[in-house]
Amino acid sequence: MVLHGHVLICGDHTGGLRSWDLSTLPTRNRQLEGHTAGIRAIDVDPVTNVIFTAADDRCVKMWGEAAVQTD
């Protein structure tokens, strides 16, 4: 789990990534699918807003800035 500005980003045991926009009421969220196994680590580049995740599927993924934004 990582807090990036007003967006909370969390990985789950199935490999999904979810982001919540904490600046809105009610809180808006977005679900992203990418890994096939649980996410172990999440980091965000503060300059580019790219999210990096590492998971039990032995993959590291890069998520674009759109992953940080919510619908």
PDB file of N, H, CA, C and O in Angstrom:
ATOM      1  N   MET A   1       0.846  -1.153   0.000  1.00  0.00           N
ATOM      2  CA  MET A   1       0.000   0.000   0.000  1.00  0.00           C
ATOM      3  C   MET A   1       0.906   1.233   0.000  1.00  0.00           C
ATOM      4  O   MET A   1       1.926   1.270   0.688  1.00  0.00           O
ATOM      5  N   VAL A   2       0.511   2.250  -0.790  1.00  0.00           N
ATOM      6  H   VAL A   2      -0.318   2.220  -1.348  1.00  0.00           H
ATOM      7  CA  VAL A   2       1.281   3.494  -0.848  1.00  0.00           C
ATOM      8  C   VAL A   2       0.313   4.664  -1.022  1.00  0.00           C
ATOM      9  O   VAL A   2      -0.698   4.556  -1.717  1.00  0.00           O
ATOM     10  N   LEU A   3       0.641   5.773  -0.384  1.00  0.00           N
ATOM     11  H   LEU A   3       1.462   5.861   0.181  1.00  0.00           H
ATOM     12  CA  LEU A   3      -0.143   6.998  -0.541  1.00  0.00           C
ATOM     13  C   LEU A   3       0.654   7.937  -1.438  1.00  0.00           C
ATOM     14  O   LEU A   3       1.792   8.288  -1.125  1.00  0.00           O
ATOM     15  N   HIS A   4       0.053   8.341  -2.551  1.00  0.00           N
ATOM     16  H   HIS A   4      -0.871   8.056  -2.805  1.00  0.00           H
ATOM     17  CA  HIS A   4       0.707   9.238  -3.507  1.00  0.00           C
ATOM     18  C   HIS A   4      -0.184  10.472  -3.645  1.00  0.00           C
ATOM     19  O   HIS A   4      -1.188  10.451  -4.358  1.00  0.00           O
ATOM     20  N   GLY A   5       0.195  11.538  -2.960  1.00  0.00           N
ATOM     21  H   GLY A   5       1.010  11.556  -2.381  1.00  0.00           H
ATOM     22  CA  GLY A   5      -0.656  12.727  -2.948  1.00  0.00           C
ATOM     23  C   GLY A   5      -1.973  12.401  -2.271  1.00  0.00           C
ATOM     24  O   GLY A   5      -1.994  12.026  -1.098  1.00  0.00           O
ATOM     25  N   HIS A   6      -3.065  12.541  -2.993  1.00  0.00           N
ATOM     26  H   HIS A   6      -3.048  12.846  -3.945  1.00  0.00           H
ATOM     27  CA  HIS A   6      -4.391  12.235  -2.455  1.00  0.00           C
ATOM     28  C   HIS A   6      -4.917  10.883  -2.950  1.00  0.00           C
ATOM     29  O   HIS A   6      -6.096  10.574  -2.778  1.00  0.00           O
ATOM     30  N   VAL A   7      -4.036  10.074  -3.567  1.00  0.00           N
ATOM     31  H   VAL A   7      -3.078  10.325  -3.707  1.00  0.00           H
ATOM     32  CA  VAL A   7      -4.443   8.778  -4.100  1.00  0.00           C
ATOM     33  C   VAL A   7      -3.794   7.659  -3.288  1.00  0.00           C
ATOM     34  O   VAL A   7      -2.573   7.613  -3.134  1.00  0.00           O
ATOM     35  N   LEU A   8      -4.625   6.765  -2.776  1.00  0.00           N
ATOM     36  H   LEU A   8      -5.616   6.801  -2.901  1.00  0.00           H
ATOM     37  CA  LEU A   8      -4.156   5.585  -2.053  1.00  0.00           C
ATOM     38  C   LEU A   8      -4.137   4.423  -3.035  1.00  0.00           C
ATOM     39  O   LEU A   8      -5.133   4.161  -3.709  1.00  0.00           O
ATOM     40  N   ILE A   9      -2.994   3.715  -3.120  1.00  0.00           N
ATOM     41  H   ILE A   9      -2.185   3.927  -2.572  1.00  0.00           H
ATOM     42  CA  ILE A   9      -2.835   2.606  -4.059  1.00  0.00           C
ATOM     43  C   ILE A   9      -2.562   1.345  -3.264  1.00  0.00           C
ATOM     44  O   ILE A   9      -1.705   1.335  -2.380  1.00  0.00           O
ATOM     45  N   CYS A  10      -3.287   0.280  -3.578  1.00  0.00           N
ATOM     46  H   CYS A  10      -3.983   0.288  -4.296  1.00  0.00           H
ATOM     47  CA  CYS A  10      -3.172  -0.962  -2.818  1.00  0.00           C
ATOM     48  C   CYS A  10      -3.215  -2.149  -3.769  1.00  0.00           C
ATOM     49  O   CYS A  10      -4.024  -2.191  -4.695  1.00  0.00           O
ATOM     50  N   GLY A  11      -2.330  -3.114  -3.526  1.00  0.00           N
ATOM     51  H   GLY A  11      -1.673  -3.080  -2.773  1.00  0.00           H
ATOM     52  CA  GLY A  11      -2.345  -4.364  -4.285  1.00  0.00           C
ATOM     53  C   GLY A  11      -3.031  -5.441  -3.469  1.00  0.00           C
ATOM     54  O   GLY A  11      -3.069  -5.368  -2.241  1.00  0.00           O
ATOM     55  N   ASP A  12      -3.580  -6.453  -4.156  1.00  0.00           N
ATOM     56  H   ASP A  12      -3.549  -6.513  -5.153  1.00  0.00           H
ATOM     57  CA  ASP A  12      -4.257  -7.523  -3.424  1.00  0.00           C
ATOM     58  C   ASP A  12      -3.620  -8.876  -3.694  1.00  0.00           C
ATOM     59  O   ASP A  12      -2.681  -8.986  -4.482  1.00  0.00           O
ATOM     60  N   HIS A  13      -4.137  -9.901  -3.034  1.00  0.00           N
ATOM     61  H   HIS A  13      -4.899  -9.811  -2.394  1.00  0.00           H
ATOM     62  CA  HIS A  13      -3.550 -11.241  -3.117  1.00  0.00           C
ATOM     63  C   HIS A  13      -3.806 -11.929  -4.462  1.00  0.00           C
ATOM     64  O   HIS A  13      -3.187 -12.953  -4.751  1.00  0.00           O
ATOM     65  N   THR A  14      -4.698 -11.389  -5.281  1.00  0.00           N
ATOM     66  H   THR A  14      -5.201 -10.557  -5.046  1.00  0.00           H
ATOM     67  CA  THR A  14      -4.965 -11.990  -6.586  1.00  0.00           C
ATOM     68  C   THR A  14      -4.172 -11.343  -7.706  1.00  0.00           C
ATOM     69  O   THR A  14      -4.234 -11.800  -8.847  1.00  0.00           O
ATOM     70  N   GLY A  15      -3.420 -10.276  -7.398  1.00  0.00           N
ATOM     71  H   GLY A  15      -3.370  -9.905  -6.471  1.00  0.00           H
ATOM     72  CA  GLY A  15      -2.629  -9.582  -8.409  1.00  0.00           C
ATOM     73  C   GLY A  15      -3.270  -8.313  -8.926  1.00  0.00           C
ATOM     74  O   GLY A  15      -2.729  -7.661  -9.819  1.00  0.00           O
ATOM     75  N   GLY A  16      -4.418  -7.955  -8.374  1.00  0.00           N
ATOM     76  H   GLY A  16      -4.858  -8.484  -7.649  1.00  0.00           H
ATOM     77  CA  GLY A  16      -5.090  -6.726  -8.784  1.00  0.00           C
ATOM     78  C   GLY A  16      -4.508  -5.515  -8.076  1.00  0.00           C
ATOM     79  O   GLY A  16      -3.920  -5.625  -7.000  1.00  0.00           O
ATOM     80  N   LEU A  17      -4.682  -4.377  -8.692  1.00  0.00           N
ATOM     81  H   LEU A  17      -5.160  -4.289  -9.566  1.00  0.00           H
ATOM     82  CA  LEU A  17      -4.217  -3.106  -8.143  1.00  0.00           C
ATOM     83  C   LEU A  17      -5.426  -2.186  -8.090  1.00  0.00           C
ATOM     84  O   LEU A  17      -6.169  -2.079  -9.065  1.00  0.00           O
ATOM     85  N   ARG A  18      -5.628  -1.520  -6.957  1.00  0.00           N
ATOM     86  H   ARG A  18      -5.024  -1.606  -6.165  1.00  0.00           H
ATOM     87  CA  ARG A  18      -6.775  -0.629  -6.800  1.00  0.00           C
ATOM     88  C   ARG A  18      -6.274   0.712  -6.296  1.00  0.00           C
ATOM     89  O   ARG A  18      -5.374   0.785  -5.459  1.00  0.00           O
ATOM     90  N   SER A  19      -6.878   1.782  -6.827  1.00  0.00           N
ATOM     91  H   SER A  19      -7.609   1.723  -7.507  1.00  0.00           H
ATOM     92  CA  SER A  19      -6.526   3.124  -6.363  1.00  0.00           C
ATOM     93  C   SER A  19      -7.787   3.848  -5.909  1.00  0.00           C
ATOM     94  O   SER A  19      -8.854   3.694  -6.502  1.00  0.00           O
ATOM     95  N   TRP A  20      -7.649   4.634  -4.853  1.00  0.00           N
ATOM     96  H   TRP A  20      -6.782   4.759  -4.371  1.00  0.00           H
ATOM     97  CA  TRP A  20      -8.750   5.417  -4.306  1.00  0.00           C
ATOM     98  C   TRP A  20      -8.366   6.880  -4.318  1.00  0.00           C
ATOM     99  O   TRP A  20      -7.278   7.236  -3.865  1.00  0.00           O
ATOM    100  N   ASP A  21      -9.234   7.732  -4.825  1.00  0.00           N
ATOM    101  H   ASP A  21     -10.118   7.443  -5.193  1.00  0.00           H
ATOM    102  CA  ASP A  21      -9.036   9.178  -4.797  1.00  0.00           C
ATOM    103  C   ASP A  21      -9.635   9.693  -3.495  1.00  0.00           C
ATOM    104  O   ASP A  21     -10.855   9.793  -3.366  1.00  0.00           O
ATOM    105  N   LEU A  22      -8.781  10.018  -2.533  1.00  0.00           N
ATOM    106  H   LEU A  22      -7.790   9.937  -2.638  1.00  0.00           H
ATOM    107  CA  LEU A  22      -9.232  10.431  -1.214  1.00  0.00           C
ATOM    108  C   LEU A  22      -9.693  11.884  -1.159  1.00  0.00           C
ATOM    109  O   LEU A  22     -10.163  12.346  -0.120  1.00  0.00           O
ATOM    110  N   SER A  23      -9.561  12.608  -2.275  1.00  0.00           N
ATOM    111  H   SER A  23      -9.179  12.233  -3.119  1.00  0.00           H
ATOM    112  CA  SER A  23      -9.973  14.010  -2.286  1.00  0.00           C
ATOM    113  C   SER A  23     -11.451  14.167  -2.626  1.00  0.00           C
ATOM    114  O   SER A  23     -11.967  15.285  -2.616  1.00  0.00           O
ATOM    115  N   THR A  24     -12.135  13.077  -2.924  1.00  0.00           N
ATOM    116  H   THR A  24     -11.716  12.169  -2.932  1.00  0.00           H
ATOM    117  CA  THR A  24     -13.544  13.140  -3.290  1.00  0.00           C
ATOM    118  C   THR A  24     -14.406  12.465  -2.240  1.00  0.00           C
ATOM    119  O   THR A  24     -13.963  11.543  -1.556  1.00  0.00           O
ATOM    120  N   LEU A  25     -15.613  12.920  -2.118  1.00  0.00           N
ATOM    121  H   LEU A  25     -15.973  13.669  -2.674  1.00  0.00           H
ATOM    122  CA  LEU A  25     -16.602  12.275  -1.256  1.00  0.00           C
ATOM    123  C   LEU A  25     -17.853  12.018  -2.084  1.00  0.00           C
ATOM    124  O   LEU A  25     -18.409  12.985  -2.605  1.00  0.00           O
ATOM    125  N   PRO A  26     -18.327  10.818  -2.243  1.00  0.00           N
ATOM    126  CA  PRO A  26     -17.683   9.610  -1.734  1.00  0.00           C
ATOM    127  C   PRO A  26     -16.384   9.331  -2.496  1.00  0.00           C
ATOM    128  O   PRO A  26     -16.181   9.815  -3.610  1.00  0.00           O
ATOM    129  N   THR A  27     -15.532   8.556  -1.878  1.00  0.00           N
ATOM    130  H   THR A  27     -15.697   8.164  -0.974  1.00  0.00           H
ATOM    131  CA  THR A  27     -14.238   8.221  -2.463  1.00  0.00           C
ATOM    132  C   THR A  27     -14.433   7.426  -3.748  1.00  0.00           C
ATOM    133  O   THR A  27     -15.173   6.442  -3.764  1.00  0.00           O
ATOM    134  N   ARG A  28     -13.770   7.848  -4.827  1.00  0.00           N
ATOM    135  H   ARG A  28     -13.169   8.647  -4.813  1.00  0.00           H
ATOM    136  CA  ARG A  28     -13.831   7.117  -6.098  1.00  0.00           C
ATOM    137  C   ARG A  28     -12.680   6.124  -6.143  1.00  0.00           C
ATOM    138  O   ARG A  28     -11.601   6.385  -5.612  1.00  0.00           O
ATOM    139  N   ASN A  29     -12.919   4.975  -6.786  1.00  0.00           N
ATOM    140  H   ASN A  29     -13.795   4.763  -7.218  1.00  0.00           H
ATOM    141  CA  ASN A  29     -11.840   3.995  -6.886  1.00  0.00           C
ATOM    142  C   ASN A  29     -11.780   3.415  -8.281  1.00  0.00           C
ATOM    143  O   ASN A  29     -12.707   3.549  -9.080  1.00  0.00           O
ATOM    144  N   ARG A  30     -10.655   2.765  -8.549  1.00  0.00           N
ATOM    145  H   ARG A  30      -9.903   2.656  -7.900  1.00  0.00           H
ATOM    146  CA  ARG A  30     -10.411   2.147  -9.854  1.00  0.00           C
ATOM    147  C   ARG A  30      -9.688   0.831  -9.632  1.00  0.00           C
ATOM    148  O   ARG A  30      -8.731   0.772  -8.860  1.00  0.00           O
ATOM    149  N   GLN A  31     -10.133  -0.225 -10.298  1.00  0.00           N
ATOM    150  H   GLN A  31     -10.911  -0.177 -10.925  1.00  0.00           H
ATOM    151  CA  GLN A  31      -9.519  -1.553 -10.213  1.00  0.00           C
ATOM    152  C   GLN A  31      -8.731  -1.820 -11.490  1.00  0.00           C
ATOM    153  O   GLN A  31      -9.242  -1.626 -12.592  1.00  0.00           O
ATOM    154  N   LEU A  32      -7.488  -2.266 -11.339  1.00  0.00           N
ATOM    155  H   LEU A  32      -7.073  -2.424 -10.443  1.00  0.00           H
ATOM    156  CA  LEU A  32      -6.642  -2.612 -12.478  1.00  0.00           C
ATOM    157  C   LEU A  32      -6.192  -4.057 -12.336  1.00  0.00           C
ATOM    158  O   LEU A  32      -5.867  -4.502 -11.236  1.00  0.00           O
ATOM    159  N   GLU A  33      -6.172  -4.779 -13.425  1.00  0.00           N
ATOM    160  H   GLU A  33      -6.436  -4.418 -14.319  1.00  0.00           H
ATOM    161  CA  GLU A  33      -5.710  -6.164 -13.424  1.00  0.00           C
ATOM    162  C   GLU A  33      -4.390  -6.226 -14.174  1.00  0.00           C
ATOM    163  O   GLU A  33      -4.211  -5.538 -15.179  1.00  0.00           O
ATOM    164  N   GLY A  34      -3.473  -7.040 -13.697  1.00  0.00           N
ATOM    165  H   GLY A  34      -3.618  -7.600 -12.881  1.00  0.00           H
ATOM    166  CA  GLY A  34      -2.195  -7.128 -14.384  1.00  0.00           C
ATOM    167  C   GLY A  34      -1.366  -8.313 -13.975  1.00  0.00           C
ATOM    168  O   GLY A  34      -0.840  -9.022 -14.832  1.00  0.00           O
ATOM    169  N   HIS A  35      -1.236  -8.547 -12.697  1.00  0.00           N
ATOM    170  H   HIS A  35      -1.664  -7.972 -12.000  1.00  0.00           H
ATOM    171  CA  HIS A  35      -0.471  -9.677 -12.203  1.00  0.00           C
ATOM    172  C   HIS A  35      -1.375 -10.906 -12.085  1.00  0.00           C
ATOM    173  O   HIS A  35      -2.598 -10.792 -11.998  1.00  0.00           O
ATOM    174  N   THR A  36      -0.750 -12.071 -12.085  1.00  0.00           N
ATOM    175  H   THR A  36       0.244 -12.163 -12.156  1.00  0.00           H
ATOM    176  CA  THR A  36      -1.509 -13.319 -11.923  1.00  0.00           C
ATOM    177  C   THR A  36      -1.369 -13.891 -10.516  1.00  0.00           C
ATOM    178  O   THR A  36      -1.927 -14.948 -10.221  1.00  0.00           O
ATOM    179  N   ALA A  37      -0.636 -13.209  -9.651  1.00  0.00           N
ATOM    180  H   ALA A  37      -0.183 -12.351  -9.890  1.00  0.00           H
ATOM    181  CA  ALA A  37      -0.463 -13.626  -8.254  1.00  0.00           C
ATOM    182  C   ALA A  37      -0.334 -12.377  -7.392  1.00  0.00           C
ATOM    183  O   ALA A  37      -0.223 -11.267  -7.913  1.00  0.00           O
ATOM    184  N   GLY A  38      -0.347 -12.555  -6.096  1.00  0.00           N
ATOM    185  H   GLY A  38      -0.437 -13.457  -5.673  1.00  0.00           H
ATOM    186  CA  GLY A  38      -0.373 -11.448  -5.143  1.00  0.00           C
ATOM    187  C   GLY A  38       0.741 -10.436  -5.304  1.00  0.00           C
ATOM    188  O   GLY A  38       1.892 -10.789  -5.561  1.00  0.00           O
ATOM    189  N   ILE A  39       0.381  -9.170  -5.148  1.00  0.00           N
ATOM    190  H   ILE A  39      -0.554  -8.883  -4.939  1.00  0.00           H
ATOM    191  CA  ILE A  39       1.347  -8.070  -5.219  1.00  0.00           C
ATOM    192  C   ILE A  39       2.074  -7.953  -3.891  1.00  0.00           C
ATOM    193  O   ILE A  39       1.443  -7.908  -2.834  1.00  0.00           O
ATOM    194  N   ARG A  40       3.398  -7.904  -3.942  1.00  0.00           N
ATOM    195  H   ARG A  40       3.910  -7.941  -4.801  1.00  0.00           H
ATOM    196  CA  ARG A  40       4.248  -7.821  -2.751  1.00  0.00           C
ATOM    197  C   ARG A  40       4.769  -6.414  -2.473  1.00  0.00           C
ATOM    198  O   ARG A  40       4.974  -6.051  -1.315  1.00  0.00           O
ATOM    199  N   ALA A  41       4.987  -5.611  -3.528  1.00  0.00           N
ATOM    200  H   ALA A  41       4.820  -5.906  -4.469  1.00  0.00           H
ATOM    201  CA  ALA A  41       5.574  -4.284  -3.347  1.00  0.00           C
ATOM    202  C   ALA A  41       4.999  -3.303  -4.358  1.00  0.00           C
ATOM    203  O   ALA A  41       4.714  -3.661  -5.500  1.00  0.00           O
ATOM    204  N   ILE A  42       4.832  -2.051  -3.915  1.00  0.00           N
ATOM    205  H   ILE A  42       5.063  -1.760  -2.987  1.00  0.00           H
ATOM    206  CA  ILE A  42       4.330  -0.973  -4.766  1.00  0.00           C
ATOM    207  C   ILE A  42       5.196   0.259  -4.501  1.00  0.00           C
ATOM    208  O   ILE A  42       5.522   0.566  -3.355  1.00  0.00           O
ATOM    209  N   ASP A  43       5.564   0.959  -5.576  1.00  0.00           N
ATOM    210  H   ASP A  43       5.299   0.710  -6.508  1.00  0.00           H
ATOM    211  CA  ASP A  43       6.271   2.228  -5.434  1.00  0.00           C
ATOM    212  C   ASP A  43       5.802   3.147  -6.553  1.00  0.00           C
ATOM    213  O   ASP A  43       5.399   2.678  -7.617  1.00  0.00           O
ATOM    214  N   VAL A  44       5.855   4.457  -6.315  1.00  0.00           N
ATOM    215  H   VAL A  44       6.183   4.838  -5.451  1.00  0.00           H
ATOM    216  CA  VAL A  44       5.429   5.441  -7.301  1.00  0.00           C
ATOM    217  C   VAL A  44       6.555   6.433  -7.521  1.00  0.00           C
ATOM    218  O   VAL A  44       7.121   6.961  -6.564  1.00  0.00           O
ATOM    219  N   ASP A  45       6.882   6.688  -8.790  1.00  0.00           N
ATOM    220  H   ASP A  45       6.423   6.258  -9.567  1.00  0.00           H
ATOM    221  CA  ASP A  45       7.851   7.730  -9.123  1.00  0.00           C
ATOM    222  C   ASP A  45       7.132   9.069  -8.988  1.00  0.00           C
ATOM    223  O   ASP A  45       6.177   9.322  -9.722  1.00  0.00           O
ATOM    224  N   PRO A  46       7.567   9.938  -8.066  1.00  0.00           N
ATOM    225  CA  PRO A  46       6.853  11.196  -7.829  1.00  0.00           C
ATOM    226  C   PRO A  46       6.930  12.183  -8.989  1.00  0.00           C
ATOM    227  O   PRO A  46       6.111  13.099  -9.071  1.00  0.00           O
ATOM    228  N   VAL A  47       7.885  12.015  -9.873  1.00  0.00           N
ATOM    229  H   VAL A  47       8.549  11.271  -9.807  1.00  0.00           H
ATOM    230  CA  VAL A  47       8.032  12.942 -11.003  1.00  0.00           C
ATOM    231  C   VAL A  47       7.127  12.530 -12.165  1.00  0.00           C
ATOM    232  O   VAL A  47       6.426  13.367 -12.734  1.00  0.00           O
ATOM    233  N   THR A  48       7.143  11.259 -12.512  1.00  0.00           N
ATOM    234  H   THR A  48       7.713  10.579 -12.050  1.00  0.00           H
ATOM    235  CA  THR A  48       6.393  10.784 -13.685  1.00  0.00           C
ATOM    236  C   THR A  48       5.040  10.174 -13.331  1.00  0.00           C
ATOM    237  O   THR A  48       4.223   9.941 -14.222  1.00  0.00           O
ATOM    238  N   ASN A  49       4.784   9.908 -12.042  1.00  0.00           N
ATOM    239  H   ASN A  49       5.447  10.097 -11.318  1.00  0.00           H
ATOM    240  CA  ASN A  49       3.566   9.241 -11.571  1.00  0.00           C
ATOM    241  C   ASN A  49       3.433   7.810 -12.083  1.00  0.00           C
ATOM    242  O   ASN A  49       2.332   7.259 -12.085  1.00  0.00           O
ATOM    243  N   VAL A  50       4.520   7.207 -12.509  1.00  0.00           N
ATOM    244  H   VAL A  50       5.414   7.654 -12.507  1.00  0.00           H
ATOM    245  CA  VAL A  50       4.507   5.803 -12.923  1.00  0.00           C
ATOM    246  C   VAL A  50       4.530   4.933 -11.670  1.00  0.00           C
ATOM    247  O   VAL A  50       5.314   5.173 -10.752  1.00  0.00           O
ATOM    248  N   ILE A  51       3.666   3.924 -11.640  1.00  0.00           N
ATOM    249  H   ILE A  51       3.029   3.729 -12.385  1.00  0.00           H
ATOM    250  CA  ILE A  51       3.595   2.986 -10.525  1.00  0.00           C
ATOM    251  C   ILE A  51       4.378   1.733 -10.905  1.00  0.00           C
ATOM    252  O   ILE A  51       4.257   1.233 -12.024  1.00  0.00           O
ATOM    253  N   PHE A  52       5.177   1.232  -9.975  1.00  0.00           N
ATOM    254  H   PHE A  52       5.275   1.637  -9.066  1.00  0.00           H
ATOM    255  CA  PHE A  52       5.914  -0.013 -10.157  1.00  0.00           C
ATOM    256  C   PHE A  52       5.375  -1.025  -9.149  1.00  0.00           C
ATOM    257  O   PHE A  52       5.227  -0.709  -7.968  1.00  0.00           O
ATOM    258  N   THR A  53       5.081  -2.241  -9.613  1.00  0.00           N
ATOM    259  H   THR A  53       5.202  -2.498 -10.572  1.00  0.00           H
ATOM    260  CA  THR A  53       4.625  -3.298  -8.714  1.00  0.00           C
ATOM    261  C   THR A  53       5.457  -4.557  -8.942  1.00  0.00           C
ATOM    262  O   THR A  53       5.903  -4.832 -10.056  1.00  0.00           O
ATOM    263  N   ALA A  54       5.654  -5.310  -7.869  1.00  0.00           N
ATOM    264  H   ALA A  54       5.292  -5.087  -6.964  1.00  0.00           H
ATOM    265  CA  ALA A  54       6.326  -6.608  -7.931  1.00  0.00           C
ATOM    266  C   ALA A  54       5.398  -7.610  -7.264  1.00  0.00           C
ATOM    267  O   ALA A  54       4.786  -7.318  -6.237  1.00  0.00           O
ATOM    268  N   ALA A  55       5.298  -8.806  -7.864  1.00  0.00           N
ATOM    269  H   ALA A  55       5.796  -9.043  -8.698  1.00  0.00           H
ATOM    270  CA  ALA A  55       4.314  -9.767  -7.370  1.00  0.00           C
ATOM    271  C   ALA A  55       4.883 -11.175  -7.307  1.00  0.00           C
ATOM    272  O   ALA A  55       5.992 -11.448  -7.767  1.00  0.00           O
ATOM    273  N   ASP A  56       4.084 -12.059  -6.719  1.00  0.00           N
ATOM    274  H   ASP A  56       3.183 -11.837  -6.346  1.00  0.00           H
ATOM    275  CA  ASP A  56       4.454 -13.464  -6.594  1.00  0.00           C
ATOM    276  C   ASP A  56       4.508 -14.190  -7.933  1.00  0.00           C
ATOM    277  O   ASP A  56       4.983 -15.325  -7.993  1.00  0.00           O
ATOM    278  N   ASP A  57       4.031 -13.559  -9.016  1.00  0.00           N
ATOM    279  H   ASP A  57       3.645 -12.638  -8.967  1.00  0.00           H
ATOM    280  CA  ASP A  57       4.142 -14.178 -10.341  1.00  0.00           C
ATOM    281  C   ASP A  57       5.521 -13.947 -10.955  1.00  0.00           C
ATOM    282  O   ASP A  57       5.750 -14.241 -12.128  1.00  0.00           O
ATOM    283  N   ARG A  58       6.443 -13.410 -10.132  1.00  0.00           N
ATOM    284  H   ARG A  58       6.257 -13.171  -9.179  1.00  0.00           H
ATOM    285  CA  ARG A  58       7.830 -13.169 -10.511  1.00  0.00           C
ATOM    286  C   ARG A  58       7.961 -12.119 -11.620  1.00  0.00           C
ATOM    287  O   ARG A  58       8.876 -12.175 -12.442  1.00  0.00           O
ATOM    288  N   CYS A  59       7.025 -11.161 -11.626  1.00  0.00           N
ATOM    289  H   CYS A  59       6.281 -11.116 -10.958  1.00  0.00           H
ATOM    290  CA  CYS A  59       7.035 -10.090 -12.616  1.00  0.00           C
ATOM    291  C   CYS A  59       7.061  -8.737 -11.919  1.00  0.00           C
ATOM    292  O   CYS A  59       6.525  -8.573 -10.823  1.00  0.00           O
ATOM    293  N   VAL A  60       7.690  -7.779 -12.575  1.00  0.00           N
ATOM    294  H   VAL A  60       8.125  -7.912 -13.465  1.00  0.00           H
ATOM    295  CA  VAL A  60       7.621  -6.387 -12.175  1.00  0.00           C
ATOM    296  C   VAL A  60       6.869  -5.673 -13.279  1.00  0.00           C
ATOM    297  O   VAL A  60       7.184  -5.835 -14.457  1.00  0.00           O
ATOM    298  N   LYS A  61       5.876  -4.883 -12.904  1.00  0.00           N
ATOM    299  H   LYS A  61       5.620  -4.751 -11.947  1.00  0.00           H
ATOM    300  CA  LYS A  61       5.071  -4.172 -13.902  1.00  0.00           C
ATOM    301  C   LYS A  61       5.170  -2.681 -13.673  1.00  0.00           C
ATOM    302  O   LYS A  61       5.324  -2.210 -12.546  1.00  0.00           O
ATOM    303  N   MET A  62       5.078  -1.940 -14.785  1.00  0.00           N
ATOM    304  H   MET A  62       4.954  -2.322 -15.701  1.00  0.00           H
ATOM    305  CA  MET A  62       5.022  -0.485 -14.756  1.00  0.00           C
ATOM    306  C   MET A  62       3.620  -0.085 -15.188  1.00  0.00           C
ATOM    307  O   MET A  62       3.116  -0.560 -16.206  1.00  0.00           O
ATOM    308  N   TRP A  63       2.994   0.789 -14.410  1.00  0.00           N
ATOM    309  H   TRP A  63       3.403   1.174 -13.583  1.00  0.00           H
ATOM    310  CA  TRP A  63       1.654   1.276 -14.712  1.00  0.00           C
ATOM    311  C   TRP A  63       1.773   2.753 -15.022  1.00  0.00           C
ATOM    312  O   TRP A  63       2.417   3.483 -14.269  1.00  0.00           O
ATOM    313  N   GLY A  64       1.177   3.213 -16.097  1.00  0.00           N
ATOM    314  H   GLY A  64       0.654   2.620 -16.709  1.00  0.00           H
ATOM    315  CA  GLY A  64       1.255   4.615 -16.492  1.00  0.00           C
ATOM    316  C   GLY A  64       0.546   5.548 -15.544  1.00  0.00           C
ATOM    317  O   GLY A  64      -0.123   5.108 -14.609  1.00  0.00           O
ATOM    318  N   GLU A  65       0.691   6.834 -15.782  1.00  0.00           N
ATOM    319  H   GLU A  65       1.235   7.192 -16.541  1.00  0.00           H
ATOM    320  CA  GLU A  65       0.103   7.853 -14.925  1.00  0.00           C
ATOM    321  C   GLU A  65      -1.396   7.685 -14.805  1.00  0.00           C
ATOM    322  O   GLU A  65      -1.964   8.033 -13.771  1.00  0.00           O
ATOM    323  N   ALA A  66      -2.055   7.164 -15.822  1.00  0.00           N
ATOM    324  H   ALA A  66      -1.593   6.881 -16.662  1.00  0.00           H
ATOM    325  CA  ALA A  66      -3.512   6.969 -15.780  1.00  0.00           C
ATOM    326  C   ALA A  66      -3.928   6.023 -14.668  1.00  0.00           C
ATOM    327  O   ALA A  66      -5.062   6.092 -14.194  1.00  0.00           O
ATOM    328  N   ALA A  67      -3.030   5.137 -14.240  1.00  0.00           N
ATOM    329  H   ALA A  67      -2.108   5.081 -14.625  1.00  0.00           H
ATOM    330  CA  ALA A  67      -3.347   4.206 -13.154  1.00  0.00           C
ATOM    331  C   ALA A  67      -3.527   4.938 -11.828  1.00  0.00           C
ATOM    332  O   ALA A  67      -4.248   4.462 -10.951  1.00  0.00           O
ATOM    333  N   VAL A  68      -2.881   6.084 -11.676  1.00  0.00           N
ATOM    334  H   VAL A  68      -2.296   6.471 -12.388  1.00  0.00           H
ATOM    335  CA  VAL A  68      -2.981   6.858 -10.449  1.00  0.00           C
ATOM    336  C   VAL A  68      -4.304   7.636 -10.429  1.00  0.00           C
ATOM    337  O   VAL A  68      -4.847   7.910  -9.359  1.00  0.00           O
ATOM    338  N   GLN A  69      -4.815   7.988 -11.605  1.00  0.00           N
ATOM    339  H   GLN A  69      -4.373   7.766 -12.474  1.00  0.00           H
ATOM    340  CA  GLN A  69      -6.058   8.736 -11.683  1.00  0.00           C
ATOM    341  C   GLN A  69      -7.237   7.802 -11.519  1.00  0.00           C
ATOM    342  O   GLN A  69      -7.141   6.619 -11.845  1.00  0.00           O
ATOM    343  N   THR A  70      -8.340   8.313 -11.020  1.00  0.00           N
ATOM    344  H   THR A  70      -8.417   9.274 -10.755  1.00  0.00           H
ATOM    345  CA  THR A  70      -9.541   7.517 -10.862  1.00  0.00           C
ATOM    346  C   THR A  70     -10.630   8.057 -11.781  1.00  0.00           C
ATOM    347  O   THR A  70     -10.618   9.232 -12.149  1.00  0.00           O
ATOM    348  N   ASP A  71     -11.559   7.201 -12.144  1.00  0.00           N
ATOM    349  H   ASP A  71     -11.568   6.247 -11.845  1.00  0.00           H
ATOM    350  CA  ASP A  71     -12.669   7.600 -13.031  1.00  0.00           C
ATOM    351  C   ASP A  71     -13.774   8.255 -12.255  1.00  0.00           C
ATOM    352  O   ASP A  71     -14.784   8.653 -12.836  1.00  0.00           O
TER     353      ASP A  71
END
